[in-house]
Amino acid sequence: QVQLVESGGGLVQAGGSLSLSCAASGSIVSINTMAWYRQAPGRQRELVAVITSAGGTNYADSVKGRFTISRDNPKNTVYLRMNSLKPEDTAVYYCNAVIVRSGNLHPYWGQGTQVTVSS
């Protein structure tokens, strides 16, 4: 069993900052990619940022230059630093980790954390 536990969401004014973290625990040999997704009401879940085990990153165009994803491999933890937040960043943010087990890749999701940006 693998669990992803997120923390750090909340309410912030436009222009403010928030940091999210997500710790993976359980039967883990290694983690391939870790990522943050978000889902706003009435919209599909979308990729926000992804980071490989080697530290390579990729971001959605809408957050480039404002958000930074990072990870601590020994702690199996991924972070998302969000600066210059906008009301359109309001969503439930989900952590995703692709776990390597028996030569196969298994995706796992966190429970989600609400981020609300007021104008």
C-alpha positions in Angstrom: 0.0 0.0 0.0 1.1 3.5 -0.8 -0.3 6.7 0.7 0.2 10.3 -0.5 -0.6 12.9 2.2 -0.8 16.5 1.1 -0.7 19.6 3.2 -0.4 23.4 2.8 -3.6 24.5 1.0 -5.7 27.4 2.2 -7.1 30.9 1.5 -4.8 33.6 0.2 -5.3 37.0 -1.5 -4.4 37.6 -5.1 -0.7 38.3 -5.4 0.1 36.2 -2.4 2.0 32.9 -2.0 1.3 29.4 -0.8 3.4 26.2 -0.5 2.1 22.7 -0.8 3.8 19.5 0.2 3.0 15.8 -0.5 4.7 12.9 1.3 4.6 9.4 0.0 4.8 6.5 2.4 4.3 2.7 2.3 5.7 0.0 0.1 8.0 2.2 -2.0 11.2 1.0 -3.8 11.5 4.1 -6.0 9.4 6.9 -7.4 9.5 7.8 -11.0 7.8 11.1 -11.6 6.0 13.2 -9.0 3.5 15.9 -10.1 0.8 18.3 -9.1 -2.6 18.5 -10.8 -5.5 20.8 -10.1 -9.2 20.7 -10.7 -11.4 23.7 -10.6 -15.2 23.4 -10.3 -16.8 22.4 -13.6 -13.4 21.8 -15.2 -11.3 18.8 -16.0 -8.2 17.9 -13.9 -5.1 19.5 -15.4 -1.4 19.0 -15.0 0.2 21.9 -13.2 3.8 20.7 -12.9 5.8 17.5 -13.0 9.3 16.6 -11.8 11.4 13.5 -12.7 13.5 11.6 -10.3 16.6 13.4 -11.8 15.0 16.8 -11.1 13.8 17.7 -14.6 10.7 19.8 -14.5 7.8 20.9 -16.8 5.1 23.4 -16.1 1.7 24.3 -17.5 2.0 27.5 -19.5 -0.5 29.2 -17.1 1.9 28.8 -14.1 5.3 29.2 -15.7 7.4 31.8 -13.9 5.1 31.8 -10.8 5.1 28.2 -9.5 8.1 26.0 -8.7 8.0 22.3 -8.2 10.8 20.5 -6.2 11.3 17.1 -4.5 13.3 15.5 -1.7 14.0 12.0 -2.9 15.2 10.5 0.4 11.9 11.8 2.0 9.7 10.8 -0.9 8.2 14.3 -0.8 7.3 16.7 -3.5 6.7 20.4 -3.0 4.9 23.2 -5.0 5.7 26.8 -4.2 3.1 29.1 -5.7 3.8 32.8 -6.0 1.8 35.7 -7.5 -1.4 33.7 -7.1 -4.4 34.7 -9.2 -8.1 34.0 -8.6 -8.0 31.6 -11.6 -5.5 29.4 -9.6 -8.4 28.5 -7.3 -8.8 24.7 -7.4 -8.3 21.5 -5.5 -4.7 20.5 -5.9 -3.8 16.8 -6.2 -0.4 15.2 -5.7 0.5 12.4 -8.1 3.4 9.9 -7.8 4.3 7.1 -10.2 5.8 4.3 -8.1 8.1 1.7 -9.5 7.3 -1.8 -8.4 8.3 -5.1 -9.9 9.3 -3.4 -13.1 5.9 -1.7 -13.5 4.8 1.8 -13.0 1.9 2.4 -10.7 0.2 5.9 -10.3 -1.1 7.0 -7.0 -3.0 10.1 -6.0 -3.3 12.2 -2.9 -6.7 13.2 -1.4 -6.5 16.8 -2.6 -6.0 20.1 -0.9 -8.1 23.2 -1.5 -6.4 26.4 -2.7 -8.6 29.5 -2.8 -7.3 32.8 -4.1 -9.5 35.8 -3.4 -9.6 38.9 -5.6 
